């Protein structure tokens, strides 16, 4: 073994740890943005809405950093098996988290516009939808961090519940919108906000699917469970131990 191998392994391990830490930090910020966007709307707090819009730059920068770190690891260390899956899924999860933060920004912008109008009691209809989407996001982040394929799979059932709730609230708001009146603009904003929350659930499912792939090398995206085989003799960067096939 080359005398430089232990040093290379340490560098590789440090790079992987920093990549995962950056993703977890990005997930925390994306979730915070989502929470503040809803809080800003429901409490009619303009400063919270503005903070969400401003802080989205941090999430965008985090995605760029994760992409750069991931590509550097791929090019420098040529990871295989589980290490390769970790790098790929981190980059994919970062893209989903960036989109979640974008939805938080959309909610904050619509909330800011609603603050210029009279408060509508129907705004409270979005609260249970938000809690469902937020719970799914937290579950997805936990599944990814813990490499828990069971939790990752369970998100699809939660998403079905969210879809049903989204449909019920959208129907109610659409009926109010059809009646016309001075609150029509607010009802339309709420319809789009509920749609953004439904999309957050979809993106959380994507992260859950990444957690399954990371844990057991199984692709469950399209309902067909396909195991991605990796050669039994594959070694991680720097000559690390053999990785099991999922």
Rosetta blueprint (number, residue, H / E / L):
1 X L
2 X L
3 X L
4 X L
5 X H
6 X H
7 X H
8 X H
9 X H
10 X H
11 X H
12 X H
13 X H
14 X H
15 X H
16 X H
17 X H
18 X H
19 X H
20 X H
21 X H
22 X H
23 X H
24 X H
25 X H
26 X H
27 X H
28 X H
29 X H
30 X H
31 X H
32 X H
33 X H
34 X H
35 X H
36 X H
37 X H
38 X H
39 X H
40 X H
41 X H
42 X H
43 X L
44 X L
45 X L
46 X H
47 X H
48 X H
49 X H
50 X H
51 X H
52 X H
53 X H
54 X H
55 X H
56 X H
57 X H
58 X H
59 X H
60 X H
61 X H
62 X H
63 X H
64 X H
65 X H
66 X H
67 X H
68 X H
69 X H
70 X H
71 X H
72 X H
73 X H
74 X H
75 X H
76 X H
77 X H
78 X L
79 X L
80 X L
81 X H
82 X H
83 X H
84 X H
85 X H
86 X H
87 X H
88 X H
89 X H
90 X H
91 X H
92 X H
93 X H
94 X H
95 X H
96 X H
97 X H
98 X H
99 X H
100 X H
101 X H
102 X H
103 X H
104 X H
105 X H
106 X H
107 X H
108 X H
109 X H
110 X H
111 X H
112 X H
113 X H
114 X H
115 X L
116 X L
117 X L
118 X L
119 X L
120 X L
121 X H
122 X H
123 X H
124 X H
125 X H
126 X H
127 X H
128 X H
129 X H
130 X H
131 X H
132 X H
133 X H
134 X H
135 X H
136 X H
137 X H
138 X H
139 X H
140 X H
141 X H
142 X H
143 X H
144 X H
145 X H
146 X H
147 X L
148 X L
149 X H
150 X H
151 X H
152 X H
153 X H
154 X H
155 X H
156 X H
157 X H
158 X H
159 X H
160 X H
161 X H
162 X H
163 X H
164 X H
165 X H
166 X H
167 X H
168 X H
169 X H
170 X H
171 X H
172 X H
173 X H
174 X H
175 X H
176 X H
177 X H
178 X H
179 X H
180 X L
181 X L
182 X L
183 X L
184 X H
185 X H
186 X H
187 X H
188 X H
189 X H
190 X H
191 X H
192 X H
193 X H
194 X H
195 X H
196 X H
197 X H
198 X H
199 X H
200 X H
201 X H
202 X H
203 X H
204 X H
205 X H
206 X H
207 X H
208 X H
209 X H
210 X H
211 X H
212 X H
213 X H
214 X H
215 X H
216 X H
217 X L
218 X E
219 X E
220 X L
221 X L
222 X L
223 X L
224 X L
225 X L
226 X E
227 X E
228 X L
229 X L
230 X L
231 X L
232 X L
233 X L
234 X L
235 X E
236 X L
237 X L
238 X L
239 X L
240 X L
241 X L
242 X E
243 X L
244 X L
245 X L
246 X L
